[in-house]
Amino acid sequence: MPKGKKILIIEDDTFLSSLIKARLERDGYLVIQAFDGEEGLQVVKKERPDAVILDLIMPKVSGFEVMEYLSMNVDFSQIPVIVLSNLAQDSDVQKAKRLGAKGFFVKIRISIDDLAAKMREVLGAGSAGASIDPK
């Protein structure tokens, strides 16, 4: 188990964010929360997380804009991003994949245990074999 790895959750739904935070902390991760894309970018710059869980539809700066920033910045382009969104159309999944998403979970079908397993996969084994299929 990758103890001490730092995960940033950028999610405007505080209840869902707190549920995910509690689950990941049980696995030994240090979890930081941001509640909009602008705050998320500030936290990325300050904290340099090992991974990001990212909503796509948020106030101020969208998740896609966050991903674009991360992918274009050499300091942050290697941070794995797992998308968690209500957007589930193929075009949204493909856009997230093009921007480097290592996983894509649909909120209405989310299993927090599956999300935690994906995080272990992404942080434990890197991006090799990471699935992008929405769950």
C-alpha positions as CSV (number, residue, x, y, z in Angstrom):
1,M,0.0,0.0,0.0
2,P,1.5,3.4,-1.0
3,K,1.4,5.0,2.4
4,G,1.7,8.8,2.6
5,K,0.9,9.4,-1.1
6,K,-0.9,12.7,-1.5
7,I,-4.2,12.8,-3.3
8,L,-6.1,15.9,-4.3
9,I,-9.9,15.7,-4.7
10,I,-11.2,18.5,-6.8
11,E,-15.0,18.2,-6.4
12,D,-17.7,20.8,-5.7
13,D,-20.0,18.2,-4.0
14,T,-18.7,18.5,-0.4
15,F,-20.6,15.4,0.7
16,L,-19.2,13.1,-2.1
17,S,-15.7,14.6,-1.6
18,S,-15.8,13.8,2.1
19,L,-16.9,10.2,1.5
20,I,-14.1,9.7,-1.0
21,K,-11.6,11.4,1.4
22,A,-12.6,9.2,4.3
23,R,-12.3,6.0,2.1
24,L,-8.9,6.9,0.8
25,E,-7.6,7.9,4.2
26,R,-8.5,4.4,5.4
27,D,-6.0,3.2,2.8
28,G,-3.3,5.4,4.2
29,Y,-3.3,8.3,1.7
30,L,-3.0,11.9,2.7
31,V,-6.1,13.5,1.1
32,I,-6.5,17.2,0.3
33,Q,-9.8,18.7,-0.9
34,A,-10.6,21.6,-3.2
35,F,-14.1,22.6,-4.0
36,D,-13.7,24.3,-7.4
37,G,-11.3,24.2,-10.3
38,E,-9.6,27.5,-9.5
39,E,-8.9,26.4,-5.9
40,G,-7.8,23.0,-7.2
41,L,-5.1,24.6,-9.5
42,Q,-3.8,26.6,-6.6
43,V,-3.6,23.5,-4.4
44,V,-1.8,21.6,-7.2
45,K,0.8,24.3,-7.5
46,K,1.3,24.4,-3.7
47,E,1.0,20.8,-2.7
48,R,2.2,18.9,-5.8
49,P,-0.1,15.9,-5.2
50,D,0.8,12.4,-6.4
51,A,-2.7,12.0,-8.0
52,V,-5.9,14.0,-8.6
53,I,-9.5,12.9,-8.5
54,L,-11.3,15.5,-10.6
55,D,-14.9,16.5,-11.3
56,L,-15.5,18.0,-14.8
57,I,-18.4,20.4,-14.1
58,M,-17.4,22.9,-11.4
59,P,-17.6,26.6,-10.7
60,K,-14.9,29.0,-11.8
61,V,-12.7,26.6,-13.7
62,S,-14.0,23.4,-15.3
63,G,-12.3,20.0,-14.9
64,F,-11.4,20.0,-18.6
65,E,-9.6,23.3,-18.1
66,V,-7.8,21.9,-15.1
67,M,-6.7,18.9,-17.2
68,E,-5.6,21.1,-20.0
69,Y,-3.5,23.2,-17.6
70,L,-1.9,20.0,-16.0
71,S,-1.2,18.4,-19.4
72,M,0.5,21.5,-20.8
73,N,2.7,22.2,-17.7
74,V,5.8,20.1,-17.5
75,D,5.8,20.3,-13.7
76,F,2.4,18.7,-13.5
77,S,1.9,16.7,-16.6
78,Q,2.9,13.4,-15.0
79,I,0.3,13.7,-12.2
80,P,-2.3,10.9,-12.8
81,V,-5.9,12.2,-13.0
82,I,-9.0,10.1,-12.4
83,V,-12.2,11.8,-13.6
84,L,-15.3,11.6,-11.5
85,S,-18.3,13.2,-13.3
86,N,-21.9,13.2,-14.2
87,L,-20.8,13.6,-17.9
88,A,-20.9,10.2,-19.4
89,Q,-21.1,10.7,-23.2
90,D,-18.5,9.0,-25.3
91,S,-17.2,12.5,-26.4
92,D,-16.6,13.5,-22.8
93,V,-14.8,10.2,-22.0
94,Q,-12.7,10.6,-25.1
95,K,-11.8,14.2,-24.4
96,A,-10.8,13.2,-20.9
97,K,-8.7,10.4,-22.3
98,R,-7.0,12.8,-24.8
99,L,-6.2,15.1,-21.9
100,G,-4.5,12.2,-20.0
101,A,-7.2,10.8,-17.7
102,K,-6.1,7.4,-16.2
103,G,-9.7,6.5,-15.2
104,F,-13.3,7.8,-15.6
105,F,-16.0,7.2,-13.1
106,V,-19.7,8.3,-13.6
107,K,-21.0,9.7,-10.3
108,I,-24.4,8.0,-10.5
109,R,-22.8,4.6,-10.9
110,I,-19.8,5.1,-8.6
111,S,-18.5,2.6,-6.2
112,I,-16.1,4.3,-3.9
113,D,-14.3,1.0,-3.3
114,D,-13.8,0.7,-7.1
115,L,-12.4,4.3,-7.1
116,A,-10.0,3.4,-4.3
117,A,-8.9,0.3,-6.2
118,K,-8.2,2.4,-9.3
119,M,-6.2,4.9,-7.2
120,R,-4.1,2.0,-5.9
121,E,-3.6,0.8,-9.4
122,V,-2.6,4.2,-10.7
123,L,-0.3,5.0,-7.9
124,G,1.1,1.5,-7.4
125,A,1.7,0.4,-11.0
126,G,1.8,3.7,-12.8
127,S,-0.4,4.1,-15.9
128,A,0.3,0.8,-17.4
129,G,-2.9,-1.0,-18.1
130,A,-5.1,1.7,-16.7
131,S,-8.6,1.5,-17.9
132,I,-10.6,4.5,-19.2
133,D,-13.9,2.8,-19.5
134,P,-16.6,4.7,-17.5
135,K,-18.1,2.7,-14.7
